[in-house]
Amino acid sequence: MALFVARVKRNYIFGGICAIAANAFMKALADMKSINLFGVQQICWNSIALEYKALAAIPSIDSETIQQRLDRVRTYYELLNMPFEALLAFITKHENMFTATECTNLLKVQVSGREIPTDVRDRLSDILSHR
């Protein structure tokens, strides 16, 4: 591939693919009704594999940007394994890390072993309104 596509274009193409994949991972949660621990682990593993493949294929690519985008995906999905109190504390502490819609989607998905009390959505709304 190096013989046919200039280095700058390769960086643009593969960097763009990683950005699209990271956005797709984030938006996929909105369409999920439920997920288990294995599903969360599988998504995290897939994002790690994508990161390694992209960085190995193109050594000159902006690795920090790719790592940040895919770390954000992993953090997002790992939040699903947290108890709701820890989840709310994380959202409060890292208020600008995820959008309000992304935070709301974290509570919409049913996770095996995690029960969400009825007042948690109201508490999340209060946290998000103070941003």
N, CA, C and O atoms as a GROMACS GRO file, in nm:
protein
  524
    1MET      N    1   0.082  -0.119   0.000
    1MET     CA    2   0.000   0.000   0.000
    1MET      C    3   0.087   0.126   0.000
    1MET      O    4   0.046   0.228  -0.055
    2ALA      N    5   0.203   0.119   0.060
    2ALA     CA    6   0.291   0.235   0.068
    2ALA      C    7   0.335   0.282  -0.070
    2ALA      O    8   0.366   0.400  -0.088
    3LEU      N    9   0.337   0.192  -0.165
    3LEU     CA   10   0.381   0.229  -0.299
    3LEU      C   11   0.274   0.310  -0.375
    3LEU      O   12   0.307   0.381  -0.469
    4PHE      N   13   0.151   0.298  -0.335
    4PHE     CA   14   0.043   0.360  -0.412
    4PHE      C   15  -0.023   0.479  -0.344
    4PHE      O   16  -0.082   0.563  -0.411
    5VAL      N   17  -0.014   0.487  -0.213
    5VAL     CA   18  -0.081   0.595  -0.140
    5VAL      C   19   0.024   0.671  -0.059
    5VAL      O   20   0.101   0.612   0.016
    6ALA      N   21   0.025   0.801  -0.076
    6ALA     CA   22   0.121   0.885  -0.004
    6ALA      C   23   0.098   0.874   0.146
    6ALA      O   24  -0.013   0.849   0.192
    7ARG      N   25   0.205   0.892   0.222
    7ARG     CA   26   0.200   0.878   0.368
    7ARG      C   27   0.094   0.969   0.431
    7ARG      O   28   0.021   0.926   0.520
    8VAL      N   29   0.086   1.093   0.386
    8VAL     CA   30  -0.012   1.186   0.441
    8VAL      C   31  -0.154   1.135   0.418
    8VAL      O   32  -0.240   1.147   0.505
    9LYS      N   33  -0.178   1.080   0.301
    9LYS     CA   34  -0.311   1.026   0.271
    9LYS      C   35  -0.340   0.902   0.354
    9LYS      O   36  -0.454   0.883   0.397
   10ARG      N   37  -0.240   0.817   0.376
   10ARG     CA   38  -0.261   0.698   0.461
   10ARG      C   39  -0.299   0.740   0.602
   10ARG      O   40  -0.390   0.683   0.661
   11ASN      N   41  -0.230   0.839   0.655
   11ASN     CA   42  -0.263   0.889   0.789
   11ASN      C   43  -0.406   0.942   0.794
   11ASN      O   44  -0.479   0.917   0.889
   12TYR      N   45  -0.443   1.015   0.692
   12TYR     CA   46  -0.578   1.071   0.685
   12TYR      C   47  -0.683   0.960   0.679
   12TYR      O   48  -0.783   0.964   0.751
   13ILE      N   49  -0.660   0.862   0.593
   13ILE     CA   50  -0.756   0.753   0.576
   13ILE      C   51  -0.769   0.670   0.703
   13ILE      O   52  -0.880   0.650   0.754
   14PHE      N   53  -0.657   0.621   0.755
   14PHE     CA   54  -0.664   0.531   0.870
   14PHE      C   55  -0.697   0.604   1.000
   14PHE      O   56  -0.762   0.548   1.088
   15GLY      N   57  -0.654   0.727   1.012
   15GLY     CA   58  -0.694   0.807   1.128
   15GLY      C   59  -0.843   0.832   1.125
   15GLY      O   60  -0.909   0.832   1.229
   16GLY      N   61  -0.897   0.855   1.006
   16GLY     CA   62  -1.041   0.876   0.991
   16GLY      C   63  -1.121   0.752   1.022
   16GLY      O   64  -1.229   0.760   1.080
   17ILE      N   65  -1.069   0.636   0.983
   17ILE     CA   66  -1.139   0.510   1.011
   17ILE      C   67  -1.148   0.488   1.162
   17ILE      O   68  -1.252   0.444   1.212
   18CYS      N   69  -1.041   0.517   1.233
   18CYS     CA   70  -1.044   0.500   1.379
   18CYS      C   71  -1.144   0.596   1.445
   18CYS      O   72  -1.213   0.560   1.540
   19ALA      N   73  -1.150   0.718   1.394
   19ALA     CA   74  -1.247   0.814   1.448
   19ALA      C   75  -1.389   0.768   1.422
   19ALA      O   76  -1.475   0.778   1.510
   20ILE      N   77  -1.415   0.718   1.302
   20ILE     CA   78  -1.548   0.668   1.268
   20ILE      C   79  -1.584   0.548   1.355
   20ILE      O   80  -1.696   0.538   1.405
   21ALA      N   81  -1.489   0.458   1.373
   21ALA     CA   82  -1.513   0.339   1.456
   21ALA      C   83  -1.542   0.379   1.601
   21ALA      O   84  -1.633   0.323   1.663
   22ALA      N   85  -1.467   0.474   1.654
   22ALA     CA   86  -1.490   0.519   1.791
   22ALA      C   87  -1.629   0.580   1.804
   22ALA      O   88  -1.699   0.552   1.902
   23ASN      N   89  -1.670   0.660   1.709
   23ASN     CA   90  -1.805   0.718   1.712
   23ASN      C   91  -1.912   0.610   1.700
   23ASN      O   92  -2.015   0.618   1.766
   24ALA      N   93  -1.887   0.510   1.617
   24ALA     CA   94  -1.983   0.401   1.600
   24ALA      C   95  -1.998   0.322   1.730
   24ALA      O   96  -2.109   0.286   1.769
   25PHE      N   97  -1.887   0.296   1.798
   25PHE     CA   98  -1.893   0.227   1.928
   25PHE      C   99  -1.979   0.307   2.026
   25PHE      O  100  -2.064   0.250   2.095
   26MET      N  101  -1.958   0.437   2.030
   26MET     CA  102  -2.031   0.522   2.125
   26MET      C  103  -2.181   0.526   2.092
   26MET      O  104  -2.264   0.518   2.182
   27LYS      N  105  -2.213   0.538   1.966
   27LYS     CA  106  -2.354   0.548   1.926
   27LYS      C  107  -2.426   0.414   1.931
   27LYS      O  108  -2.549   0.411   1.939
   28ALA      N  109  -2.352   0.305   1.926
   28ALA     CA  110  -2.414   0.172   1.929
   28ALA      C  111  -2.486   0.146   2.061
   28ALA      O  112  -2.584   0.072   2.065
   29LEU      N  113  -2.438   0.206   2.168
   29LEU     CA  114  -2.501   0.182   2.299
   29LEU      C  115  -2.645   0.231   2.302
   29LEU      O  116  -2.728   0.175   2.372
   30ALA      N  117  -2.675   0.335   2.227
   30ALA     CA  118  -2.810   0.389   2.225
   30ALA      C  119  -2.910   0.287   2.169
   30ALA      O  120  -3.028   0.291   2.204
   31ASP      N  121  -2.863   0.197   2.082
   31ASP     CA  122  -2.952   0.097   2.022
   31ASP      C  123  -2.958  -0.032   2.101
   31ASP      O  124  -3.038  -0.120   2.069
   32MET      N  125  -2.876  -0.046   2.202
   32MET     CA  126  -2.875  -0.169   2.282
   32MET      C  127  -2.981  -0.164   2.390
   32MET      O  128  -3.005  -0.060   2.452
   33LYS      N  129  -3.045  -0.277   2.411
   33LYS     CA  130  -3.142  -0.287   2.520
   33LYS      C  131  -3.077  -0.345   2.644
   33LYS      O  132  -3.109  -0.305   2.756
   34SER      N  133  -2.986  -0.440   2.623
   34SER     CA  134  -2.916  -0.500   2.736
   34SER      C  135  -2.779  -0.548   2.691
   34SER      O  136  -2.753  -0.568   2.573
   35ILE      N  137  -2.692  -0.566   2.790
   35ILE     CA  138  -2.557  -0.614   2.764
   35ILE      C  139  -2.509  -0.684   2.891
   35ILE      O  140  -2.550  -0.647   3.001
   36ASN      N  141  -2.424  -0.782   2.876
   36ASN     CA  142  -2.368  -0.849   2.993
   36ASN      C  143  -2.219  -0.818   3.002
   36ASN      O  144  -2.164  -0.747   2.919
   37LEU      N  145  -2.156  -0.871   3.105
   37LEU     CA  146  -2.015  -0.845   3.128
   37LEU      C  147  -1.930  -0.889   3.009
   37LEU      O  148  -1.836  -0.819   2.971
   38PHE      N  149  -1.961  -1.003   2.951
   38PHE     CA  150  -1.885  -1.050   2.836
   38PHE      C  151  -1.898  -0.954   2.718
   38PHE      O  152  -1.800  -0.929   2.648
   39GLY      N  153  -2.017  -0.900   2.695
   39GLY     CA  154  -2.037  -0.804   2.586
   39GLY      C  155  -1.953  -0.679   2.605
   39GLY      O  156  -1.895  -0.627   2.510
   40VAL      N  157  -1.948  -0.630   2.728
   40VAL     CA  158  -1.866  -0.513   2.759
   40VAL      C  159  -1.719  -0.544   2.734
   40VAL      O  160  -1.648  -0.465   2.673
   41GLN      N  161  -1.674  -0.660   2.781
   41GLN     CA  162  -1.535  -0.700   2.759
   41GLN      C  163  -1.503  -0.714   2.611
   41GLN      O  164  -1.395  -0.675   2.566
   42GLN      N  165  -1.597  -0.770   2.535
   42GLN     CA  166  -1.574  -0.789   2.391
   42GLN      C  167  -1.558  -0.655   2.319
   42GLN      O  168  -1.472  -0.641   2.232
   43ILE      N  169  -1.639  -0.558   2.355
   43ILE     CA  170  -1.628  -0.426   2.293
   43ILE      C  171  -1.494  -0.361   2.331
   43ILE      O  172  -1.429  -0.299   2.246
   44CYS      N  173  -1.454  -0.375   2.456
   44CYS     CA  174  -1.325  -0.320   2.498
   44CYS      C  175  -1.210  -0.388   2.424
   44CYS      O  176  -1.117  -0.321   2.379
   45TRP      N  177  -1.217  -0.520   2.412
   45TRP     CA  178  -1.113  -0.593   2.338
   45TRP      C  179  -1.109  -0.551   2.192
   45TRP      O  180  -1.001  -0.536   2.134
   46ASN      N  181  -1.226  -0.532   2.132
   46ASN     CA  182  -1.230  -0.491   1.991
   46ASN      C  183  -1.168  -0.352   1.973
   46ASN      O  184  -1.099  -0.328   1.874
   47SER      N  185  -1.192  -0.262   2.066
   47SER     CA  186  -1.133  -0.128   2.054
   47SER      C  187  -0.981  -0.135   2.072
   47SER      O  188  -0.908  -0.061   2.006
   48ILE      N  189  -0.934  -0.222   2.160
   48ILE     CA  190  -0.789  -0.239   2.178
   48ILE      C  191  -0.728  -0.298   2.051
   48ILE      O  192  -0.623  -0.253   2.006
   49ALA      N  193  -0.794  -0.398   1.994
   49ALA     CA  194  -0.745  -0.460   1.870
   49ALA      C  195  -0.739  -0.359   1.757
   49ALA      O  196  -0.642  -0.356   1.681
   50LEU      N  197  -0.841  -0.276   1.746
   50LEU     CA  198  -0.844  -0.172   1.642
   50LEU      C  199  -0.728  -0.075   1.661
   50LEU      O  200  -0.661  -0.036   1.565
   51GLU      N  201  -0.705  -0.036   1.786
   51GLU     CA  202  -0.594   0.055   1.816
   51GLU      C  203  -0.460  -0.006   1.776
   51GLU      O  204  -0.380   0.059   1.708
   52TYR      N  205  -0.436  -0.129   1.817
   52TYR     CA  206  -0.309  -0.195   1.784
   52TYR      C  207  -0.292  -0.215   1.634
   52TYR      O  208  -0.183  -0.195   1.581
   53LYS      N  209  -0.399  -0.254   1.566
   53LYS     CA  210  -0.390  -0.276   1.422
   53LYS      C  211  -0.359  -0.145   1.350
   53LYS      O  212  -0.275  -0.141   1.259
   54ALA      N  213  -0.427  -0.038   1.389
   54ALA     CA  214  -0.404   0.091   1.323
   54ALA      C  215  -0.263   0.141   1.348
   54ALA      O  216  -0.196   0.190   1.257
   55LEU      N  217  -0.217   0.128   1.472
   55LEU     CA  218  -0.083   0.178   1.505
   55LEU      C  219   0.026   0.092   1.442
   55LEU      O  220   0.132   0.143   1.406
   56ALA      N  221   0.000  -0.038   1.429
   56ALA     CA  222   0.099  -0.126   1.367
   56ALA      C  223   0.104  -0.107   1.216
   56ALA      O  224   0.210  -0.116   1.155
   57ALA      N  225  -0.012  -0.080   1.156
   57ALA     CA  226  -0.017  -0.064   1.010
   57ALA      C  227   0.047   0.066   0.965
   57ALA      O  228   0.109   0.070   0.859
   58ILE      N  229   0.032   0.169   1.041
   58ILE     CA  230   0.083   0.300   1.002
   58ILE      C  231   0.161   0.360   1.118
   58ILE      O  232   0.102   0.427   1.204
   59PRO      N  233   0.290   0.339   1.123
   59PRO     CA  234   0.370   0.389   1.234
   59PRO      C  235   0.369   0.542   1.246
   59PRO      O  236   0.389   0.595   1.355
   60SER      N  237   0.347   0.611   1.137
   60SER     CA  238   0.354   0.757   1.140
   60SER      C  239   0.220   0.822   1.178
   60SER      O  240   0.210   0.945   1.182
   61ILE      N  241   0.119   0.742   1.204
   61ILE     CA  242  -0.013   0.796   1.236
   61ILE      C  243  -0.009   0.865   1.373
   61ILE      O  244   0.076   0.833   1.456
   62ASP      N  245  -0.099   0.958   1.395
   62ASP     CA  246  -0.106   1.030   1.521
   62ASP      C  247  -0.160   0.936   1.629
   62ASP      O  248  -0.281   0.929   1.651
   63SER      N  249  -0.071   0.864   1.694
   63SER     CA  250  -0.111   0.759   1.787
   63SER      C  251  -0.182   0.814   1.910
   63SER      O  252  -0.270   0.748   1.965
   64GLU      N  253  -0.144   0.932   1.955
   64GLU     CA  254  -0.206   0.988   2.075
   64GLU      C  255  -0.355   1.015   2.054
   64GLU      O  256  -0.436   0.987   2.142
   65THR      N  257  -0.391   1.068   1.939
   65THR     CA  258  -0.531   1.096   1.910
   65THR      C  259  -0.612   0.967   1.903
   65THR      O  260  -0.722   0.960   1.957
   66ILE      N  261  -0.558   0.868   1.837
   66ILE     CA  262  -0.627   0.739   1.827
   66ILE      C  263  -0.644   0.677   1.965
   66ILE      O  264  -0.751   0.627   1.999
   67GLN      N  265  -0.539   0.680   2.045
   67GLN     CA  266  -0.547   0.624   2.180
   67GLN      C  267  -0.650   0.696   2.264
   67GLN      O  268  -0.725   0.632   2.339
   68GLN      N  269  -0.657   0.827   2.255
   68GLN     CA  270  -0.754   0.904   2.333
   68GLN      C  271  -0.897   0.868   2.292
   68GLN      O  272  -0.983   0.849   2.378
   69ARG      N  273  -0.922   0.859   2.162
   69ARG     CA  274  -1.057   0.826   2.116
   69ARG      C  275  -1.100   0.688   2.161
   69ARG      O  276  -1.213   0.669   2.207
   70LEU      N  277  -1.011   0.591   2.148
   70LEU     CA  278  -1.048   0.454   2.182
   70LEU      C  279  -1.044   0.431   2.333
   70LEU      O  280  -1.116   0.345   2.383
   71ASP      N  281  -0.962   0.506   2.407
   71ASP     CA  282  -0.968   0.501   2.554
   71ASP      C  283  -1.102   0.553   2.603
   71ASP      O  284  -1.158   0.501   2.700
   72ARG      N  285  -1.154   0.654   2.536
   72ARG     CA  286  -1.285   0.709   2.572
   72ARG      C  287  -1.394   0.603   2.552
   72ARG      O  288  -1.485   0.592   2.633
   73VAL      N  289  -1.383   0.527   2.444
   73VAL     CA  290  -1.479   0.419   2.418
   73VAL      C  291  -1.471   0.315   2.530
   73VAL      O  292  -1.573   0.274   2.585
   74ARG      N  293  -1.350   0.273   2.564
   74ARG     CA  294  -1.333   0.172   2.668
   74ARG      C  295  -1.387   0.222   2.803
   74ARG      O  296  -1.455   0.149   2.873
   75THR      N  297  -1.356   0.345   2.837
   75THR     CA  298  -1.406   0.402   2.962
   75THR      C  299  -1.559   0.403   2.963
   75THR      O  300  -1.621   0.369   3.063
   76TYR      N  301  -1.617   0.443   2.852
   76TYR     CA  302  -1.763   0.451   2.839
   76TYR      C  303  -1.827   0.315   2.866
   76TYR      O  304  -1.922   0.305   2.943
   77TYR      N  305  -1.776   0.213   2.802
   77TYR     CA  306  -1.835   0.081   2.820
   77TYR      C  307  -1.803   0.020   2.956
   77TYR      O  308  -1.884  -0.054   3.011
   78GLU      N  309  -1.688   0.050   3.012
   78GLU     CA  310  -1.654   0.001   3.144
   78GLU      C  311  -1.744   0.062   3.252
   78GLU      O  312  -1.763   0.003   3.358
   79LEU      N  313  -1.799   0.180   3.225
   79LEU     CA  314  -1.892   0.242   3.319
   79LEU      C  315  -2.018   0.156   3.337
   79LEU      O  316  -2.084   0.164   3.441
   80LEU      N  317  -2.050   0.076   3.238
   80LEU     CA  318  -2.168  -0.010   3.248
   80LEU      C  319  -2.153  -0.114   3.359
   80LEU      O  320  -2.253  -0.161   3.413
   81ASN      N  321  -2.030  -0.149   3.394
   81ASN     CA  322  -2.007  -0.248   3.498
   81ASN      C  323  -2.006  -0.188   3.638
   81ASN      O  324  -1.999  -0.260   3.737
   82MET      N  325  -2.014  -0.056   3.647
   82MET     CA  326  -2.011   0.010   3.778
   82MET      C  327  -2.149   0.012   3.841
   82MET      O  328  -2.250   0.018   3.770
   83PRO      N  329  -2.155   0.005   3.974
   83PRO     CA  330  -2.283   0.029   4.042
   83PRO      C  331  -2.329   0.172   4.013
   83PRO      O  332  -2.248   0.260   3.986
   84PHE      N  333  -2.459   0.193   4.019
   84PHE     CA  334  -2.512   0.325   3.979
   84PHE      C  335  -2.455   0.439   4.060
   84PHE      O  336  -2.436   0.548   4.005
   85GLU      N  337  -2.426   0.419   4.189
   85GLU     CA  338  -2.369   0.527   4.271
   85GLU      C  339  -2.230   0.566   4.220
   85GLU      O  340  -2.198   0.685   4.210
   86ALA      N  341  -2.149   0.467   4.187
   86ALA     CA  342  -2.015   0.493   4.134
   86ALA      C  343  -2.025   0.559   3.996
   86ALA      O  344  -1.945   0.646   3.962
   87LEU      N  345  -2.122   0.517   3.919
   87LEU     CA  346  -2.144   0.577   3.786
   87LEU      C  347  -2.179   0.724   3.799
   87LEU      O  348  -2.123   0.808   3.727
   88LEU      N  349  -2.270   0.757   3.888
   88LEU     CA  350  -2.307   0.898   3.909
   88LEU      C  351  -2.188   0.979   3.962
   88LEU      O  352  -2.168   1.094   3.922
   89ALA      N  353  -2.110   0.920   4.050
   89ALA     CA  354  -1.991   0.989   4.102
   89ALA      C  355  -1.890   1.015   3.990
   89ALA      O  356  -1.831   1.123   3.985
   90PHE      N  357  -1.871   0.918   3.902
   90PHE     CA  358  -1.779   0.936   3.790
   90PHE      C  359  -1.827   1.048   3.698
   90PHE      O  360  -1.748   1.133   3.657
   91ILE      N  361  -1.955   1.048   3.666
   91ILE     CA  362  -2.011   1.151   3.578
   91ILE      C  363  -1.996   1.289   3.641
   91ILE      O  364  -1.966   1.387   3.572
   92THR      N  365  -2.016   1.297   3.772
   92THR     CA  366  -2.000   1.425   3.842
   92THR      C  367  -1.855   1.472   3.837
   92THR      O  368  -1.828   1.589   3.813
   93LYS      N  369  -1.762   1.380   3.861
   93LYS     CA  370  -1.620   1.416   3.865
   93LYS      C  371  -1.566   1.449   3.726
   93LYS      O  372  -1.482   1.538   3.712
   94HIS      N  373  -1.613   1.379   3.624
   94HIS     CA  374  -1.564   1.397   3.486
   94HIS      C  375  -1.677   1.453   3.401
   94HIS      O  376  -1.720   1.392   3.303
   95GLU      N  377  -1.725   1.569   3.438
   95GLU     CA  378  -1.847   1.622   3.380
   95GLU      C  379  -1.842   1.649   3.229
   95GLU      O  380  -1.946   1.645   3.163
   96ASN      N  381  -1.726   1.675   3.175
   96ASN     CA  382  -1.718   1.707   3.032
   96ASN      C  383  -1.669   1.591   2.946
   96ASN      O  384  -1.645   1.608   2.827
   97MET      N  385  -1.654   1.474   3.005
   97MET     CA  386  -1.601   1.361   2.931
   97MET      C  387  -1.704   1.303   2.834
   97MET      O  388  -1.670   1.260   2.724
   98PHE      N  389  -1.831   1.303   2.875
   98PHE     CA  390  -1.938   1.247   2.792
   98PHE      C  391  -2.052   1.347   2.783
   98PHE      O  392  -2.074   1.427   2.873
   99THR      N  393  -2.124   1.340   2.672
   99THR     CA  394  -2.239   1.429   2.653
   99THR      C  395  -2.354   1.383   2.742
   99THR      O  396  -2.352   1.273   2.797
  100ALA      N  397  -2.454   1.468   2.754
  100ALA     CA  398  -2.572   1.432   2.834
  100ALA      C  399  -2.642   1.311   2.775
  100ALA      O  400  -2.688   1.224   2.850
  101THR      N  401  -2.651   1.303   2.645
  101THR     CA  402  -2.714   1.188   2.580
  101THR      C  403  -2.637   1.061   2.608
  101THR      O  404  -2.697   0.957   2.637
  102GLU      N  405  -2.506   1.067   2.601
  102GLU     CA  406  -2.424   0.949   2.630
  102GLU      C  407  -2.443   0.904   2.774
  102GLU      O  408  -2.451   0.784   2.800
  103CYS      N  409  -2.449   0.998   2.866
  103CYS     CA  410  -2.471   0.963   3.007
  103CYS      C  411  -2.607   0.899   3.028
  103CYS      O  412  -2.620   0.802   3.102
  104THR      N  413  -2.707   0.953   2.964
  104THR     CA  414  -2.843   0.898   2.975
  104THR      C  415  -2.848   0.757   2.917
  104THR      O  416  -2.914   0.670   2.973
  105ASN      N  417  -2.779   0.735   2.807
  105ASN     CA  418  -2.777   0.602   2.745
  105ASN      C  419  -2.715   0.497   2.837
  105ASN      O  420  -2.752   0.380   2.831
  106LEU      N  421  -2.621   0.538   2.922
  106LEU     CA  422  -2.560   0.445   3.016
  106LEU      C  423  -2.664   0.387   3.112
  106LEU      O  424  -2.651   0.273   3.156
  107LEU      N  425  -2.764   0.465   3.145
  107LEU     CA  426  -2.868   0.418   3.237
  107LEU      C  427  -2.981   0.343   3.166
  107LEU      O  428  -3.052   0.264   3.229
  108LYS      N  429  -2.998   0.366   3.037
  108LYS     CA  430  -3.105   0.300   2.963
  108LYS      C  431  -3.077   0.152   2.939
  108LYS      O  432  -3.169   0.071   2.933
  109VAL      N  433  -2.952   0.119   2.926
  109VAL     CA  434  -2.914  -0.019   2.894
  109VAL      C  435  -2.923  -0.105   3.020
  109VAL      O  436  -2.871  -0.068   3.126
  110GLN      N  437  -2.989  -0.218   3.008
  110GLN     CA  438  -2.997  -0.312   3.119
  110GLN      C  439  -2.869  -0.394   3.123
  110GLN      O  440  -2.829  -0.455   3.023
  111VAL      N  441  -2.806  -0.396   3.238
  111VAL     CA  442  -2.683  -0.470   3.257
  111VAL      C  443  -2.710  -0.577   3.362
  111VAL      O  444  -2.760  -0.547   3.471
  112SER      N  445  -2.677  -0.700   3.329
  112SER     CA  446  -2.702  -0.809   3.424
  112SER      C  447  -2.626  -0.782   3.554
  112SER      O  448  -2.506  -0.754   3.552
  113GLY      N  449  -2.697  -0.792   3.666
  113GLY     CA  450  -2.637  -0.769   3.796
  113GLY      C  451  -2.640  -0.624   3.843
  113GLY      O  452  -2.598  -0.595   3.955
  114ARG      N  453  -2.689  -0.534   3.760
  114ARG     CA  454  -2.696  -0.393   3.799
  114ARG      C  455  -2.841  -0.349   3.802
  114ARG      O  456  -2.911  -0.353   3.700
  115GLU      N  457  -2.886  -0.308   3.919
  115GLU     CA  458  -3.022  -0.258   3.932
  115GLU      C  459  -3.017  -0.106   3.944
  115GLU      O  460  -2.935  -0.051   4.018
  116ILE      N  461  -3.106  -0.041   3.871
  116ILE     CA  462  -3.111   0.106   3.872
  116ILE      C  463  -3.240   0.148   3.944
  116ILE      O  464  -3.350   0.122   3.894
  117PRO      N  465  -3.229   0.212   4.060
  117PRO     CA  466  -3.349   0.262   4.127
  117PRO      C  467  -3.420   0.368   4.042
  117PRO      O  468  -3.358   0.430   3.955
  118THR      N  469  -3.546   0.387   4.068
  118THR     CA  470  -3.626   0.479   3.985
  118THR      C  471  -3.580   0.624   3.995
  118THR      O  472  -3.596   0.700   3.900
  119ASP      N  473  -3.522   0.664   4.108
  119ASP     CA  474  -3.482   0.804   4.124
  119ASP      C  475  -3.347   0.837   4.061
  119ASP      O  476  -3.308   0.954   4.058
  120VAL      N  477  -3.275   0.738   4.011
  120VAL     CA  478  -3.141   0.764   3.956
  120VAL      C  479  -3.148   0.852   3.831
  120VAL      O  480  -3.061   0.937   3.812
  121ARG      N  481  -3.248   0.833   3.748
  121ARG     CA  482  -3.262   0.917   3.628
  121ARG      C  483  -3.282   1.064   3.666
  121ARG      O  484  -3.229   1.154   3.601
  122ASP      N  485  -3.359   1.087   3.772
  122ASP     CA  486  -3.378   1.224   3.820
  122ASP      C  487  -3.248   1.281   3.876
  122ASP      O  488  -3.215   1.397   3.853
  123ARG      N  489  -3.174   1.199   3.947
  123ARG     CA  490  -3.045   1.244   4.001
  123ARG      C  491  -2.947   1.274   3.889
  123ARG      O  492  -2.871   1.370   3.897
  124LEU      N  493  -2.949   1.192   3.785
  124LEU     CA  494  -2.862   1.218   3.669
  124LEU      C  495  -2.902   1.348   3.601
  124LEU      O  496  -2.816   1.427   3.561
  125SER      N  497  -3.031   1.371   3.588
  125SER     CA  498  -3.078   1.497   3.528
  125SER      C  499  -3.030   1.617   3.608
  125SER      O  500  -2.991   1.719   3.551
  126ASP      N  501  -3.033   1.606   3.741
  126ASP     CA  502  -2.983   1.714   3.825
  126ASP      C  503  -2.834   1.738   3.805
  126ASP      O  504  -2.789   1.852   3.798
  127ILE      N  505  -2.758   1.629   3.796
  127ILE     CA  506  -2.612   1.641   3.773
  127ILE      C  507  -2.585   1.707   3.639
  127ILE      O  508  -2.500   1.795   3.629
  128LEU      N  509  -2.657   1.663   3.536
  128LEU     CA  510  -2.634   1.716   3.402
  128LEU      C  511  -2.681   1.861   3.388
  128LEU      O  512  -2.626   1.937   3.308
  129SER      N  513  -2.781   1.900   3.465
  129SER     CA  514  -2.830   2.038   3.456
  129SER      C  515  -2.733   2.139   3.519
  129SER      O  516  -2.742   2.258   3.491
  130HIS      N  517  -2.642   2.092   3.605
  130HIS     CA  518  -2.546   2.181   3.668
  130HIS      C  519  -2.416   2.197   3.590
  130HIS      O  520  -2.320   2.256   3.639
  131ARG      N  521  -2.413   2.145   3.471
  131ARG     CA  522  -2.293   2.157   3.387
  131ARG      C  523  -2.273   2.296   3.339
  131ARG      O  524  -2.177   2.324   3.267
   0.00000   0.00000   0.00000
